[in-house]
Amino acid sequence: MVIELNQEEVDLLKAMVEARVRGLGHEIHHTHARDFRDSLERMREDLIQLLERLSQVAV
């Protein structure tokens, strides 16, 4: 899939993903259910990988 974004849109998307990654840290810390905690940790890793990919985007 190809999505074309301008620099402003890339910056906005990065900021949104970064905010979610930060929020997940708090949520993971306060989650006691192991299965749910594991899924949150996987989501955080996926979002971190997405951020890395977004940082490599040349607009």
PAVONU-930191 format. One record per residue (C-alpha): residue number from 0; residue in three letters; x, y, z. Coordinates in Angstrom, 3 decimals, m for minus. Layout:
# residues N
+-----+-----+----------+----------+----------+
:   n : res :        X :        Y :        Z :
+-----+-----+----------+----------+----------+
: NUM : ALA :        X :        Y :        Z :
...
+-----+-----+----------+----------+----------+
//
This chain:
# residues 59
+-----+-----+----------+----------+----------+
:   n : res :        X :        Y :        Z :
+-----+-----+----------+----------+----------+
:   0 : MET :    0.000 :    0.000 :    0.000 :
:   1 : VAL :    1.259 :    3.470 :   m0.815 :
:   2 : ILE :    0.118 :    6.592 :    0.998 :
:   3 : GLU :    1.336 :   10.017 :   m0.066 :
:   4 : LEU :    1.758 :   12.532 :    2.738 :
:   5 : ASN :    3.222 :   16.004 :    2.841 :
:   6 : GLN :    5.749 :   16.962 :    5.546 :
:   7 : GLU :    3.102 :   18.530 :    7.764 :
:   8 : GLU :    1.061 :   15.315 :    7.692 :
:   9 : VAL :    4.138 :   13.177 :    8.442 :
:  10 : ASP :    4.995 :   15.416 :   11.400 :
:  11 : LEU :    1.436 :   15.212 :   12.709 :
:  12 : LEU :    1.353 :   11.435 :   12.374 :
:  13 : LYS :    4.702 :   11.128 :   14.164 :
:  14 : ALA :    3.468 :   13.332 :   17.022 :
:  15 : MET :    0.304 :   11.260 :   17.381 :
:  16 : VAL :    2.226 :    7.976 :   17.427 :
:  17 : GLU :    4.777 :    9.360 :   19.904 :
:  18 : ALA :    1.954 :   10.463 :   22.217 :
:  19 : ARG :    0.392 :    7.009 :   22.076 :
:  20 : VAL :    3.732 :    5.335 :   22.829 :
:  21 : ARG :    4.136 :    7.567 :   25.908 :
:  22 : GLY :    0.581 :    6.833 :   27.025 :
:  23 : LEU :    1.087 :    3.104 :   26.634 :
:  24 : GLY :    4.004 :    3.189 :   29.077 :
:  25 : HIS :    1.685 :    4.463 :   31.800 :
:  26 : GLU :   m1.079 :    2.059 :   30.816 :
:  27 : ILE :    1.286 :   m0.943 :   30.780 :
:  28 : HIS :    2.641 :    0.001 :   34.197 :
:  29 : HIS :   m0.860 :    0.031 :   35.716 :
:  30 : THR :   m2.213 :   m3.097 :   33.987 :
:  31 : HIS :   m2.356 :   m6.245 :   36.104 :
:  32 : ALA :   m3.866 :   m8.675 :   33.575 :
:  33 : ARG :   m0.866 :  m10.396 :   31.980 :
:  34 : ASP :   m2.495 :  m11.099 :   28.590 :
:  35 : PHE :   m3.659 :   m7.506 :   28.224 :
:  36 : ARG :   m0.276 :   m6.198 :   29.357 :
:  37 : ASP :    1.456 :   m8.383 :   26.741 :
:  38 : SER :   m0.819 :   m7.062 :   23.981 :
:  39 : LEU :   m0.095 :   m3.462 :   25.053 :
:  40 : GLU :    3.641 :   m4.166 :   24.989 :
:  41 : ARG :    3.357 :   m5.636 :   21.475 :
:  42 : MET :    1.395 :   m2.572 :   20.379 :
:  43 : ARG :    4.068 :   m0.286 :   21.821 :
:  44 : GLU :    6.796 :   m2.169 :   19.934 :
:  45 : ASP :    4.784 :   m1.962 :   16.691 :
:  46 : LEU :    4.309 :    1.780 :   17.176 :
:  47 : ILE :    8.021 :    2.277 :   17.859 :
:  48 : GLN :    8.824 :    0.459 :   14.615 :
:  49 : LEU :    6.301 :    2.664 :   12.808 :
:  50 : LEU :    7.990 :    5.762 :   14.232 :
:  51 : GLU :   11.338 :    4.528 :   12.952 :
:  52 : ARG :    9.852 :    4.051 :    9.485 :
:  53 : LEU :    8.232 :    7.496 :    9.575 :
:  54 : SER :   11.573 :    9.043 :   10.539 :
:  55 : GLN :   13.102 :    7.601 :    7.359 :
:  56 : VAL :   10.423 :    9.077 :    5.089 :
:  57 : ALA :   11.675 :   11.577 :    2.551 :
:  58 : VAL :    8.895 :   13.962 :    1.553 :
+-----+-----+----------+----------+----------+
//
